[in-house]
Amino acid sequence: MRVLLSKRARRYKALPIEEKESFKWLESAIRSGRCLEAGGASLVTHIGDREADIYEEWVRVPSRGHHVLMRACRDRAIAQPAKTLFAYLSA
């Protein structure tokens, strides 16, 4: 019999992204980007819903020729001084 532990019991937040279910979004973006580049694409836009709004996606995916378009779930800090994403957009 397999015992399923809660996220808290598994210390989910401390796990590396590669061990989380949300890794599927990051892996999908990286693999599809490689595939599209191999096919000659010069610009790839990775689109995700709120479930794909994970820090690692924002850090690892955007690059020259790779953009991220995400339905935001988190009110993230942005480059604007003393602003968050939601405050900036509402202004």
The first five atom37 places (N, CA, C, CB, O) and aatype in JSON, in Angstrom:
{
  "aatype": [12, 1, 19, 10, 10, 15, 11, 1, 0, 1, 1, 18, 11, 0, 10, 14, 9, 6, 6, 11, 6, 15, 13, 11, 17, 10, 6, 15, 0, 9, 1, 15, 7, 1, 4, 10, 6, 0, 7, 7, 0, 15, 10, 19, 16, 8, 9, 7, 3, 1, 6, 0, 3, 9, 18, 6, 6, 17, 19, 1, 19, 14, 15, 1, 7, 8, 8, 19, 10, 12, 1, 0, 4, 1, 3, 1, 0, 9, 0, 5, 14, 0, 11, 16, 10, 13, 0, 18, 10, 15, 0],
  "atom_mask": [
    [1, 1, 1, 1, 1],
    [1, 1, 1, 1, 1],
    [1, 1, 1, 1, 1],
    [1, 1, 1, 1, 1],
    [1, 1, 1, 1, 1],
    [1, 1, 1, 1, 1],
    [1, 1, 1, 1, 1],
    [1, 1, 1, 1, 1],
    [1, 1, 1, 1, 1],
    [1, 1, 1, 1, 1],
    [1, 1, 1, 1, 1],
    [1, 1, 1, 1, 1],
    [1, 1, 1, 1, 1],
    [1, 1, 1, 1, 1],
    [1, 1, 1, 1, 1],
    [1, 1, 1, 1, 1],
    [1, 1, 1, 1, 1],
    [1, 1, 1, 1, 1],
    [1, 1, 1, 1, 1],
    [1, 1, 1, 1, 1],
    [1, 1, 1, 1, 1],
    [1, 1, 1, 1, 1],
    [1, 1, 1, 1, 1],
    [1, 1, 1, 1, 1],
    [1, 1, 1, 1, 1],
    [1, 1, 1, 1, 1],
    [1, 1, 1, 1, 1],
    [1, 1, 1, 1, 1],
    [1, 1, 1, 1, 1],
    [1, 1, 1, 1, 1],
    [1, 1, 1, 1, 1],
    [1, 1, 1, 1, 1],
    [1, 1, 1, 0, 1],
    [1, 1, 1, 1, 1],
    [1, 1, 1, 1, 1],
    [1, 1, 1, 1, 1],
    [1, 1, 1, 1, 1],
    [1, 1, 1, 1, 1],
    [1, 1, 1, 0, 1],
    [1, 1, 1, 0, 1],
    [1, 1, 1, 1, 1],
    [1, 1, 1, 1, 1],
    [1, 1, 1, 1, 1],
    [1, 1, 1, 1, 1],
    [1, 1, 1, 1, 1],
    [1, 1, 1, 1, 1],
    [1, 1, 1, 1, 1],
    [1, 1, 1, 0, 1],
    [1, 1, 1, 1, 1],
    [1, 1, 1, 1, 1],
    [1, 1, 1, 1, 1],
    [1, 1, 1, 1, 1],
    [1, 1, 1, 1, 1],
    [1, 1, 1, 1, 1],
    [1, 1, 1, 1, 1],
    [1, 1, 1, 1, 1],
    [1, 1, 1, 1, 1],
    [1, 1, 1, 1, 1],
    [1, 1, 1, 1, 1],
    [1, 1, 1, 1, 1],
    [1, 1, 1, 1, 1],
    [1, 1, 1, 1, 1],
    [1, 1, 1, 1, 1],
    [1, 1, 1, 1, 1],
    [1, 1, 1, 0, 1],
    [1, 1, 1, 1, 1],
    [1, 1, 1, 1, 1],
    [1, 1, 1, 1, 1],
    [1, 1, 1, 1, 1],
    [1, 1, 1, 1, 1],
    [1, 1, 1, 1, 1],
    [1, 1, 1, 1, 1],
    [1, 1, 1, 1, 1],
    [1, 1, 1, 1, 1],
    [1, 1, 1, 1, 1],
    [1, 1, 1, 1, 1],
    [1, 1, 1, 1, 1],
    [1, 1, 1, 1, 1],
    [1, 1, 1, 1, 1],
    [1, 1, 1, 1, 1],
    [1, 1, 1, 1, 1],
    [1, 1, 1, 1, 1],
    [1, 1, 1, 1, 1],
    [1, 1, 1, 1, 1],
    [1, 1, 1, 1, 1],
    [1, 1, 1, 1, 1],
    [1, 1, 1, 1, 1],
    [1, 1, 1, 1, 1],
    [1, 1, 1, 1, 1],
    [1, 1, 1, 1, 1],
    [1, 1, 1, 1, 1]
  ],
  "atom_positions": [
    [[0.85, -1.18, 0.0], [0.0, 0.0, 0.0], [0.89, 1.25, 0.0], [-0.96, 0.0, 1.23], [1.82, 1.36, 0.8]],
    [[0.6, 2.15, -0.89], [1.37, 3.38, -1.02], [0.75, 4.48, -0.18], [1.47, 3.81, -2.5], [-0.45, 4.74, -0.29]],
    [[1.55, 5.13, 0.65], [1.07, 6.21, 1.51], [1.37, 7.54, 0.84], [1.71, 6.13, 2.92], [2.52, 7.82, 0.48]],
    [[0.34, 8.35, 0.67], [0.52, 9.66, 0.06], [0.65, 10.71, 1.17], [-0.67, 10.01, -0.88], [-0.25, 10.86, 2.0]],
    [[1.74, 11.41, 1.18], [1.97, 12.46, 2.16], [1.47, 13.79, 1.64], [3.45, 12.54, 2.51], [1.44, 14.02, 0.43]],
    [[1.09, 14.66, 2.55], [0.66, 16.0, 2.16], [1.86, 16.8, 1.67], [-0.04, 16.72, 3.34], [3.01, 16.42, 1.89]],
    [[1.58, 17.92, 1.0], [2.67, 18.78, 0.55], [3.51, 19.26, 1.73], [2.12, 19.98, -0.24], [4.73, 19.35, 1.63]],
    [[2.85, 19.56, 2.81], [3.57, 20.02, 4.01], [4.5, 18.93, 4.53], [2.57, 20.43, 5.11], [5.65, 19.2, 4.86]],
    [[4.0, 17.71, 4.61], [4.81, 16.59, 5.11], [5.99, 16.3, 4.19], [3.94, 15.34, 5.26], [7.04, 15.87, 4.64]],
    [[5.8, 16.54, 2.89], [6.89, 16.3, 1.94], [7.85, 17.48, 1.87], [6.32, 16.03, 0.55], [8.86, 17.41, 1.17]],
    [[7.55, 18.57, 2.6], [8.36, 19.8, 2.53], [8.45, 20.25, 1.07], [9.8, 19.56, 3.12], [9.53, 20.5, 0.53]],
    [[7.29, 20.35, 0.46], [7.15, 20.62, -0.97], [7.9, 21.86, -1.42], [5.7, 20.76, -1.32], [8.55, 21.86, -2.47]],
    [[7.81, 22.93, -0.63], [8.47, 24.19, -1.03], [9.98, 24.06, -1.07], [8.09, 25.31, -0.07], [10.65, 24.79, -1.8]],
    [[10.53, 23.14, -0.31], [11.99, 22.95, -0.28], [12.5, 22.04, -1.4], [12.4, 22.38, 1.07], [13.7, 21.96, -1.64]],
    [[11.58, 21.35, -2.08], [11.99, 20.44, -3.15], [12.51, 21.23, -4.36], [10.82, 19.54, -3.57], [12.02, 22.32, -4.63]],
    [[13.48, 20.69, -5.07], [13.91, 21.35, -6.31], [12.77, 21.26, -7.34], [15.23, 20.68, -6.88], [11.95, 20.35, -7.3]],
    [[12.75, 22.22, -8.25], [11.67, 22.28, -9.23], [11.53, 20.97, -10.02], [11.9, 23.44, -10.2], [10.43, 20.59, -10.4]],
    [[12.64, 20.3, -10.25], [12.61, 19.05, -11.03], [11.81, 17.95, -10.34], [14.02, 18.56, -11.28], [11.43, 16.97, -10.98]],
    [[11.54, 18.08, -9.05], [10.77, 17.08, -8.31], [9.32, 17.5, -8.06], [11.44, 16.79, -6.99], [8.58, 16.8, -7.37]],
    [[8.92, 18.63, -8.61], [7.56, 19.12, -8.42], [6.72, 18.88, -9.67], [7.57, 20.61, -8.07], [7.25, 18.79, -10.78]],
    [[5.42, 18.78, -9.49], [4.51, 18.58, -10.62], [4.6, 19.75, -11.6], [3.07, 18.42, -10.13], [4.47, 19.55, -12.81]],
    [[4.83, 20.95, -11.1], [4.88, 22.13, -11.97], [6.08, 22.14, -12.9], [4.9, 23.38, -11.12], [6.17, 22.98, -13.79]],
    [[7.01, 21.22, -12.71], [8.17, 21.12, -13.61], [7.72, 20.85, -15.04], [9.12, 20.02, -13.13], [8.45, 21.17, -15.98]],
    [[6.53, 20.28, -15.2], [6.03, 19.97, -16.55], [5.97, 21.23, -17.42], [4.63, 19.33, -16.47], [6.2, 21.15, -18.62]],
    [[5.66, 22.38, -16.82], [5.57, 23.62, -17.58], [6.94, 24.07, -18.06], [4.93, 24.72, -16.74], [7.11, 24.46, -19.22]],
    [[7.9, 24.0, -17.19], [9.26, 24.4, -17.54], [9.85, 23.45, -18.57], [10.15, 24.45, -16.29], [10.44, 23.89, -19.56]],
    [[9.69, 22.18, -18.35], [10.22, 21.17, -19.27], [9.58, 21.3, -20.65], [9.98, 19.76, -18.71], [10.25, 21.18, -21.67]],
    [[8.29, 21.54, -20.67], [7.57, 21.71, -21.94], [8.09, 22.92, -22.71], [6.07, 21.85, -21.69], [8.3, 22.84, -23.92]],
    [[8.3, 24.02, -22.03], [8.8, 25.23, -22.69], [10.21, 25.0, -23.25], [8.81, 26.41, -21.71], [10.5, 25.4, -24.37]],
    [[11.06, 24.38, -22.48], [12.43, 24.15, -22.93], [12.47, 23.19, -24.11], [13.29, 23.61, -21.77], [13.14, 23.45, -25.1]],
    [[11.75, 22.08, -24.01], [11.76, 21.09, -25.09], [11.11, 21.62, -26.37], [11.04, 19.82, -24.65], [11.64, 21.42, -27.46]],
    [[9.98, 22.29, -26.23], [9.32, 22.81, -27.43], [10.16, 23.9, -28.07], [7.93, 23.35, -27.09], [10.2, 24.01, -29.3]],
    [[10.83, 24.71, -27.25], [11.71, 25.74, -27.78], [12.84, 25.15, -28.61], [0.0, 0.0, 0.0], [13.15, 25.65, -29.69]],
    [[13.45, 24.08, -28.11], [14.51, 23.41, -28.87], [13.99, 22.86, -30.19], [15.13, 22.28, -28.04], [14.63, 22.98, -31.23]],
    [[12.81, 22.25, -30.13], [12.22, 21.65, -31.32], [11.91, 22.73, -32.36], [10.94, 20.88, -30.94], [12.19, 22.54, -33.55]],
    [[11.33, 23.83, -31.93], [10.99, 24.9, -32.86], [12.24, 25.57, -33.44], [10.12, 25.94, -32.16], [12.26, 25.92, -34.62]],
    [[13.27, 25.73, -32.62], [14.53, 26.28, -33.13], [15.13, 25.36, -34.19], [15.53, 26.49, -31.97], [15.62, 25.82, -35.22]],
    [[15.09, 24.05, -33.93], [15.62, 23.08, -34.88], [14.86, 23.16, -36.21], [15.54, 21.65, -34.3], [15.41, 22.86, -37.27]],
    [[13.59, 23.56, -36.14], [12.79, 23.71, -37.35], [12.94, 25.06, -38.02], [0.0, 0.0, 0.0], [12.3, 25.32, -39.03]],
    [[13.78, 25.92, -37.46], [14.06, 27.21, -38.08], [13.34, 28.4, -37.48], [0.0, 0.0, 0.0], [13.46, 29.51, -38.01]],
    [[12.61, 28.22, -36.39], [11.91, 29.35, -35.78], [12.9, 30.33, -35.18], [10.93, 28.86, -34.69], [13.83, 29.93, -34.48]],
    [[12.7, 31.61, -35.44], [13.59, 32.62, -34.87], [12.97, 33.3, -33.66], [13.93, 33.66, -35.93], [13.67, 33.97, -32.9]],
    [[11.67, 33.13, -33.47], [10.98, 33.71, -32.32], [9.96, 32.7, -31.81], [10.29, 35.05, -32.68], [9.12, 32.2, -32.57]],
    [[10.04, 32.4, -30.52], [9.12, 31.45, -29.89], [8.47, 32.15, -28.71], [9.86, 30.14, -29.44], [9.16, 32.72, -27.87]],
    [[7.15, 32.12, -28.63], [6.43, 32.67, -27.5], [5.79, 31.52, -26.74], [5.36, 33.71, -27.96], [4.95, 30.8, -27.27]],
    [[6.2, 31.36, -25.5], [5.68, 30.3, -24.64], [4.49, 30.88, -23.88], [6.78, 29.77, -23.65], [4.61, 31.88, -23.18]],
    [[3.34, 30.24, -24.01], [2.1, 30.73, -23.4], [1.68, 29.76, -22.31], [0.98, 30.9, -24.46], [1.69, 28.55, -22.5]],
    [[1.32, 30.31, -21.15], [0.9, 29.46, -20.04], [-0.24, 30.07, -19.26], [0.0, 0.0, 0.0], [-0.44, 31.29, -19.27]],
    [[-0.99, 29.22, -18.58], [-2.07, 29.71, -17.73], [-1.51, 30.0, -16.33], [-3.24, 28.68, -17.66], [-0.3, 29.97, -16.13]],
    [[-2.38, 30.27, -15.38], [-1.93, 30.64, -14.03], [-1.12, 29.53, -13.37], [-3.12, 30.99, -13.16], [-0.24, 29.81, -12.55]],
    [[-1.41, 28.3, -13.69], [-0.66, 27.18, -13.11], [0.81, 27.21, -13.56], [-1.32, 25.84, -13.51], [1.68, 26.7, -12.86]],
    [[1.07, 27.79, -14.71], [2.43, 27.86, -15.24], [3.2, 29.06, -14.71], [2.4, 27.9, -16.76], [4.38, 29.24, -15.04]],
    [[2.56, 29.89, -13.9], [3.21, 31.08, -13.34], [4.12, 30.65, -12.18], [2.16, 32.14, -12.86], [3.77, 30.8, -11.01]],
    [[5.28, 30.13, -12.55], [6.26, 29.7, -11.55], [7.56, 30.47, -11.77], [6.51, 28.15, -11.64], [7.92, 30.79, -12.9]],
    [[8.22, 30.76, -10.7], [9.45, 31.56, -10.74], [10.46, 30.99, -11.73], [10.07, 31.64, -9.35], [11.04, 31.74, -12.52]],
    [[10.68, 29.72, -11.7], [11.69, 29.09, -12.55], [11.41, 29.3, -14.04], [11.77, 27.61, -12.25], [12.34, 29.39, -14.84]],
    [[10.16, 29.38, -14.39], [9.8, 29.62, -15.8], [10.26, 31.02, -16.22], [8.25, 29.47, -16.01], [10.78, 31.21, -17.32]],
    [[10.05, 31.99, -15.35], [10.45, 33.37, -15.65], [11.96, 33.52, -15.69], [9.87, 34.32, -14.61], [12.48, 34.36, -16.42]],
    [[12.66, 32.72, -14.92], [14.12, 32.83, -14.85], [14.8, 32.07, -15.99], [14.62, 32.31, -13.52], [15.77, 32.57, -16.56]],
    [[14.32, 30.89, -16.31], [15.03, 30.01, -17.25], [14.61, 30.13, -18.71], [14.86, 28.62, -16.83], [15.42, 29.86, -19.6]],
    [[13.39, 30.53, -18.98], [12.89, 30.48, -20.36], [13.16, 31.76, -21.17], [11.41, 30.21, -20.34], [13.7, 31.66, -22.27]],
    [[12.8, 32.94, -20.67], [13.0, 34.12, -21.51], [14.47, 34.31, -21.9], [12.49, 35.37, -20.79], [15.37, 34.25, -21.07]],
    [[14.67, 34.52, -23.18], [16.01, 34.76, -23.7], [15.84, 35.35, -25.09], [16.88, 33.43, -23.73], [14.72, 35.62, -25.53]],
    [[16.92, 35.54, -25.76], [16.84, 36.07, -27.13], [16.04, 35.08, -27.99], [18.27, 36.3, -27.73], [16.43, 33.93, -28.14]],
    [[14.95, 35.55, -28.52], [14.12, 34.71, -29.37], [13.1, 33.85, -28.63], [0.0, 0.0, 0.0], [12.34, 33.11, -29.26]],
    [[13.08, 33.95, -27.3], [12.11, 33.18, -26.49], [11.41, 34.13, -25.53], [12.81, 32.02, -25.71], [12.04, 34.69, -24.63]],
    [[10.12, 34.3, -25.72], [9.32, 35.17, -24.86], [8.35, 34.32, -24.05], [8.55, 36.24, -25.7], [8.02, 33.2, -24.44]],
    [[7.91, 34.87, -22.93], [6.93, 34.19, -22.08], [5.7, 35.07, -21.97], [7.52, 33.87, -20.66], [5.8, 36.25, -21.66]],
    [[4.54, 34.49, -22.23], [3.26, 35.18, -22.06], [2.48, 34.34, -21.07], [2.48, 35.35, -23.45], [2.1, 33.21, -21.35]],
    [[2.23, 34.92, -19.89], [1.67, 34.12, -18.8], [0.47, 34.83, -18.2], [2.73, 33.86, -17.73], [0.47, 36.05, -18.02]],
    [[-0.54, 34.07, -17.88], [-1.64, 34.6, -17.09], [-1.15, 34.58, -15.64], [-2.99, 33.76, -17.28], [-0.98, 33.51, -15.06]],
    [[-0.93, 35.74, -15.08], [-0.27, 35.85, -13.77], [-1.14, 35.34, -12.63], [0.11, 37.28, -13.5], [-2.34, 35.58, -12.58]],
    [[-0.5, 34.63, -11.74], [-1.13, 34.13, -10.53], [-0.54, 34.84, -9.31], [-0.96, 32.6, -10.41], [-1.22, 35.03, -8.3]],
    [[0.72, 35.22, -9.41], [1.47, 35.82, -8.31], [1.72, 37.31, -8.58], [2.8, 35.08, -8.09], [1.99, 37.71, -9.71]],
    [[1.61, 38.1, -7.53], [1.91, 39.52, -7.62], [3.42, 39.7, -7.45], [1.1, 40.35, -6.55], [3.9, 39.93, -6.34]],
    [[4.15, 39.59, -8.54], [5.61, 39.58, -8.51], [6.21, 40.99, -8.46], [6.14, 38.85, -9.73], [5.62, 41.95, -8.94]],
    [[7.4, 41.06, -7.87], [8.17, 42.3, -7.92], [8.65, 42.47, -9.35], [9.37, 42.28, -6.91], [9.01, 41.5, -10.02]],
    [[8.67, 43.71, -9.82], [9.13, 43.97, -11.18], [10.24, 45.03, -11.14], [7.96, 44.45, -12.09], [10.53, 45.58, -10.08]],
    [[10.85, 45.29, -12.28], [12.0, 46.19, -12.36], [11.66, 47.64, -12.0], [12.59, 46.15, -13.75], [12.55, 48.41, -11.65]],
    [[10.4, 48.0, -12.07], [10.01, 49.36, -11.69], [10.27, 49.56, -10.19], [8.51, 49.62, -12.04], [9.95, 48.68, -9.4]],
    [[10.84, 50.7, -9.79], [11.11, 50.93, -8.37], [9.85, 50.81, -7.51], [11.73, 52.32, -8.18], [8.82, 51.42, -7.8]],
    [[9.96, 50.03, -6.46], [8.89, 49.87, -5.46], [7.54, 49.51, -6.07], [8.75, 51.15, -4.66], [6.5, 49.97, -5.6]],
    [[7.56, 48.7, -7.08], [6.31, 48.29, -7.73], [6.19, 46.78, -7.75], [6.22, 48.85, -9.17], [7.18, 46.05, -7.75]],
    [[4.97, 46.34, -7.77], [4.69, 44.94, -8.04], [3.92, 44.89, -9.35], [3.88, 44.26, -6.87], [3.44, 45.91, -9.83]],
    [[3.81, 43.73, -9.92], [3.14, 43.57, -11.2], [1.71, 44.09, -11.15], [3.14, 42.12, -11.62], [1.3, 44.87, -12.02]],
    [[0.94, 43.68, -10.16], [-0.46, 44.07, -10.1], [-0.62, 45.58, -9.86], [-1.17, 43.28, -8.99], [-1.52, 46.19, -10.42]],
    [[0.24, 46.18, -9.03], [0.17, 47.62, -8.78], [0.52, 48.39, -10.05], [1.12, 48.03, -7.63], [-0.13, 49.39, -10.37]],
    [[1.53, 47.93, -10.76], [1.94, 48.59, -12.0], [0.83, 48.54, -13.05], [3.22, 47.94, -12.55], [0.55, 49.53, -13.71]],
    [[0.2, 47.37, -13.19], [-0.86, 47.22, -14.18], [-2.1, 48.02, -13.82], [-1.22, 45.76, -14.34], [-2.77, 48.54, -14.71]],
    [[-2.41, 48.13, -12.55], [-3.61, 48.89, -12.15], [-3.38, 50.39, -12.28], [-4.01, 48.54, -10.71], [-4.35, 51.15, -12.39]],
    [[-2.11, 50.83, -12.27], [-1.82, 52.26, -12.42], [-1.96, 52.62, -13.89], [-0.37, 52.62, -11.89], [-1.76, 53.78, -14.26]]
  ]
}
